[in-house]
């Protein structure tokens, strides 16, 4: 998505540790008009997959997942990072390692929100090493649901998570794929 690449160049900031800060529009301050443009593009990419649920992980993925769910007219479901007092009953649980936080989390979705009848599209703000997606795909499998694909707003191609998922036969579409980045420049996959 050329508009996203342009926005990353204009507003993104590369931080140490290959962290890309896009808080000005994607995951702290939300550019809602632009989020809905991305949601429409995700819909265009997966409109023929009969998606019944959009699944993401809290917290930064929620906005983009909600924008995509709007166009599919389906619920957006997010996995919580740990069981809280408002998550009751039976749950699906998977352990994931967060690249950003360098910490392991149990991600949890109540069983009532994803079922074997669902056709799930995983949507997230970033795809780096693929750990979060792998954990969410595990939850989809636990539910007996069908994983129709994964869509990330921004994929860090140089961290190979998306490529590993593709090698497993998972359809992965990313709105922008960064091949290289440093303090001076960001180069996108063509």
N, C-alpha and C positions, 0 to 999 in steps of 0.2 A: 504494500500500500504506500504509494509514493508520498501521499500527504503525511503519513506517520513518519516516514524517513525524514522528511523535511522538518517536522516538528521536533524530532529527536535532535537533529543537527542544530536547530535554532534554540531549543530550550533545555536539552539534556546536558548533564554534567558528568564527566567520568571521574570517579573517585577511586582511591587506592583499593586494590584487591579485585579489579575488574567489576566494580559496582557502577551501574549506570543510574544516576539520579534523575528521575522524570517526575518528581513530586509536584512540579508546576502544572501538570495536566492529567496525570494518570493515577497517582496513588497517594497523594496527600491533599493537594488542591485539585479538584476535579473539573476539567473542561467538559461540561455535560454535552454540549453540542458535538464536540469531537468524539466523545465516548459513544454517542449514538451513531456517528458516522462509522466508527469501528464496529459497532454492533450490527449495523446494516451490512457491512462487508463480510462479517462472520456468517451472517444469514445467507448471503449470496454464495459463499463457499460450500455451505452444508445444507442448503434448502431442500435437496432431494433425498436427505437421509432420514426423514420422518422422526426427527428429534422430539422426544417427550420430556426430557429434563436437561438442564444445563447444570453441571457440577463444577465447583471450584473450592478453594481453600481460603479460610479467612486470613488476612483481612483485605489485602490489596487486590485480590482477584474479584472481590464482590462487585465492584462498580462495572467492570467490563463484562462480567457474567450477566449482570442484570440488564445491561444494554443489549446484549445478544439475545437474552431470553425474551425481551420485549418484542423483537422482530419474529421470533419463533412462536410467540404466544404460549409459552410454556413456563413452568416454575424454574427459578434459579435456586439451587440448593448449595449451601456451603458447609464444608467440613470445618468443625471447630478444632482448634489446637488444644486438645485436652478436654476432659469431661468436666462440665460445670454443673451447678445445681439445677439449671433449667433444662438439662439433657437427662431425660428419664427413660426408663424402659430399656428395651433391647437396642443395641447399637452395632454398627460396623466400625471396626478399628483397624488402622494401619499405621505403622511407624514410618516416619519420613525424616530425612535430614535436611535442614534448611541451610542453603548455601549462604544466604544473607546474614542469618543469625549464628551460623556455625553451631547449631544445636539440633538435637533430635526432639521430635514432637510425635505424640500419638494424635493422629487426625481422626475425628469421630463424626459419623452421620447416623442419626436415629434411623432405625430400620423402616419406620413408617414413611420416610421421605424418598426412598429409592427401592423399587421392586423389580422382580424378574420380568415384568411387562415393559419396563422402560428401555428406551433407546437413548443413551446418554452421550452428550457432547461435553467433554472437559474443556473449560475455558479458563485461562489464567492471564495475569498481566505479564509475567516473565516465564520463559523456559530456558534454564541454564543447564544444570546437570541432569535434569529429568526426575529428580527424587520426588517432588510433590506430585507430578503426574503419575509416576509409578505407584505411589501410595493411593491416589484417587482411583486409578485403574484397578488396583487390588480391591478397593471397596466396591466398585462396579461389579467385579467378578464375584465377590462374596454375596452380593445381592442377586446374582444370576441374571443381571441386566446385560444388555448389549452395548458395548462401547463402539460408537460410530466414528469417533475421532477425537482429536485434540486440536485446539486452536489457542495459540499464544499471541498476545499483542506484540511482544518483543521476544525474539529468540536470540540467545547468545550462541551463535553457531560454533564459535571457537571452543565452547565448553562441551560440545558433542552430545548433549542430552537428547536433543531432537533427532539427531542422526541415529543414536542407539534405539530410540523408540521406533523410528521408521524401519530399521533393520529387523525389528520384532514383528513387522507387518502392521503396525498401528498407523493409521492415516494422521499425519501431522501437517497442519497448515499454520503458518505464522504470518502475521501482517507485516512484520519487518524482521529480517534476519541479519544480525550484525556478525560479520565475518572477523573483523579486527577492530580494536579500539584502544586508544591510549590518550594521554593528556592532550595531544595535538589534533587527533582526527578519529573519525568513526567511518569504517568502510562496510558497506552492506553487501550481502550475497546477491549476485545477479542471476 
